[in-house]
């Protein structure tokens, strides 16, 4: 056998060229010689070197691929997390996360798009914060103008992140509305005007709106009460009831107005009954002439003035019948006097109950809402009818 010195393959004796690699065999024995040729050492580098290079290249490619894959995964996770933060209104945190991701993959267009979107929304958010500052400084016209401009900008952007600012924009718009109404309250003097503002505020779920609604309610009650009292002074009881009902239409079941309506109805009933009795007594005028001359049938026991928590004045008094017969329709006339002892108003109050038996007691009461200083009361006349 002859060993190829190039590739180490065994060849038949007498072969001149290697049957495996084609190299010329140098250890060919001469013809007739029985001497075996010693095989030369095998050269394995031609085989190992290509394999080693292949393994090295494959390792580098594998490492690069895996590293790139890991970076892509990390960048994608950062992008998704940033979008979630932005949707929850955390624009600054989202921007920082996207900047970090963009530094790792600067050519990733989706990252650049998301970053640009977050920066645009953050800019709009800052502009909304400036509008809020204008509202707090009561610069409502400026705030409304800037808010309209921001709204126009948002409508032009086809970006789902812009939607996250909608609630804040609507709240600021509502606050402007509330503050404008609050500034107008002092100039509103009719229930219809106040009711219109109350209706505007009805759909606004804001703490400021609740406070302004309460102020409007108080003013409606005040106006309704004043109108009713003025009508009662003129004995226009139907108008007084209508004035109270107008207020109750917007402040349903308000305790103070409900009590006032009860009092108006009582006074109306008393007035109508008194009117009827006067007609009947007119027909019997001759029989009643002696009763009219009795000046001491009713005695004033007490008259006092009190002020409640709302600053309203209440005049209360108590009388007692000293007649020997039933007395009715007792009216107490009194002067309201200010701190300078000046009579500022004269009033007549009806005593309840309408009929008093001998030695029975009755009371009268009236409320006033327009007096700003302390007042006193002096009874000037008492009139009644003897049954």
Residue pairs with C-beta under 8 A, 6 or more apart in sequence:
1 10
1 11
1 12
1 13
1 36
2 10
2 11
2 12
2 13
2 14
2 15
2 25
2 27
2 28
2 29
2 37
3 9
3 10
3 11
3 27
3 37
3 39
3 40
4 10
4 11
4 18
4 20
4 21
4 23
4 25
5 23
5 25
5 26
5 27
5 40
6 18
6 21
6 23
6 43
7 18
7 20
7 21
7 23
7 42
7 43
8 39
8 40
8 42
8 43
9 18
9 19
9 20
9 21
11 18
11 19
11 20
11 25
12 19
13 29
14 28
14 29
14 31
15 25
15 28
16 24
16 25
16 28
17 23
17 24
17 25
18 24
18 25
27 37
27 38
27 40
28 37
29 35
29 36
29 37
71 104
71 105
72 105
74 101
74 104
75 101
75 104
75 105
75 108
75 111
78 97
78 98
78 100
78 101
79 98
79 101
79 110
79 111
79 114
81 97
82 93
82 94
82 95
82 97
82 98
82 101
82 114
82 118
83 94
83 114
85 91
85 93
85 94
85 97
86 94
86 117
86 118
86 121
86 161
86 164
87 160
87 161
87 164
88 164
89 125
89 164
91 118
91 121
91 122
91 125
92 122
94 118
95 115
95 118
95 119
95 122
98 111
98 114
98 115
98 118
99 115
101 108
101 111
102 108
102 111
102 112
102 115
105 111
117 159
117 161
118 161
120 157
120 159
120 161
121 159
121 161
121 162
121 164
121 165
124 150
124 153
124 154
124 162
124 165
125 165
125 168
127 146
127 150
128 147
128 150
128 165
128 168
128 169
128 172
130 146
131 143
131 146
131 147
131 150
131 172
132 143
132 172
132 175
134 140
134 142
134 143
134 146
135 143
135 172
135 175
135 176
135 179
138 179
138 183
140 176
140 179
140 180
140 183
143 172
143 176
144 176
147 169
147 172
147 173
147 176
150 169
151 169
154 162
154 165
154 166
154 169
171 206
174 204
174 206
174 209
175 206
175 208
177 200
177 201
177 204
178 201
178 204
178 206
178 208
178 209
178 212
179 208
181 197
181 200
181 201
181 212
181 216
182 208
182 212
182 215
184 197
185 194
185 197
185 212
185 215
185 216
185 219
188 194
188 197
188 219
189 223
190 223
191 220
191 223
191 224
191 246
191 247
191 250
194 216
194 219
194 220
194 223
194 250
195 220
195 249
195 250
197 216
198 213
198 216
198 217
198 220
198 250
201 209
201 212
201 213
201 216
202 213
217 250
217 251
217 254
220 247
220 250
220 251
221 247
221 251
221 254
221 256
221 257
222 369
223 247
224 243
224 244
224 246
224 247
224 248
224 257
225 244
225 247
225 256
225 257
225 260
225 369
226 369
226 370
227 240
227 243
227 246
228 240
228 241
228 243
228 244
228 260
228 264
229 240
229 367
229 368
229 369
231 237
231 239
231 240
231 243
232 240
232 264
232 267
235 271
237 264
237 265
237 267
237 268
237 271
238 268
240 264
240 268
241 261
241 264
241 265
241 268
244 257
244 260
244 261
244 264
245 261
247 254
247 257
248 254
248 257
248 258
248 261
251 257
260 367
266 352
267 350
270 329
270 350
270 352
270 354
271 350
273 354
274 328
274 329
274 354
277 328
277 329
277 385
278 329
278 385
281 288
281 385
288 385
288 386
291 385
291 386
294 323
294 386
296 322
297 321
297 322
297 323
297 327
297 384
297 386
298 319
298 320
298 321
298 322
298 323
298 327
298 330
298 351
298 356
298 382
298 384
299 319
299 320
299 321
299 322
300 317
300 318
300 319
300 332
300 379
300 382
301 317
301 318
301 319
301 320
301 361
302 317
302 318
303 315
303 316
303 317
303 318
303 334
303 377
303 379
304 315
304 316
304 317
304 377
305 313
305 314
305 315
305 375
305 376
305 377
306 313
306 314
306 316
307 313
307 314
307 374
308 314
311 372
312 367
312 368
312 369
313 367
313 368
313 369
313 371
313 375
314 365
314 366
314 367
314 368
315 334
315 336
315 347
315 349
315 365
315 366
315 367
315 368
315 377
316 363
316 364
316 365
317 332
317 334
317 349
317 363
317 364
317 365
317 379
318 361
318 362
318 363
319 330
319 332
319 351
319 356
319 361
319 362
319 363
319 364
319 382
320 356
320 359
320 360
320 361
320 362
321 327
321 356
321 357
321 358
321 359
321 360
321 361
321 362
322 358
322 359
323 358
323 386
324 358
325 358
325 386
325 387
326 355
326 356
326 357
326 358
326 386
326 387
327 355
327 356
327 384
327 385
327 386
327 387
328 354
328 355
328 356
328 384
328 385
328 386
328 387
329 350
329 354
329 384
329 385
330 350
330 351
330 354
330 356
330 362
330 364
330 382
330 383
330 384
331 348
331 349
331 350
331 351
331 382
331 383
331 384
332 348
332 349
332 351
332 364
332 379
332 381
332 382
333 346
333 347
333 348
333 379
333 380
333 381
333 382
333 383
334 346
334 347
334 348
334 349
334 377
334 378
334 379
334 380
335 343
335 345
335 346
335 377
335 378
335 380
336 343
336 344
336 345
336 346
336 347
336 368
336 371
336 375
336 376
336 377
337 343
337 344
337 375
337 376
337 377
337 378
338 344
338 373
338 374
338 375
339 373
339 374
339 375
344 371
344 375
346 380
347 366
349 364
349 365
349 366
350 364
351 362
351 363
351 364
351 384
352 362
352 363
352 364
353 362
355 387
356 362
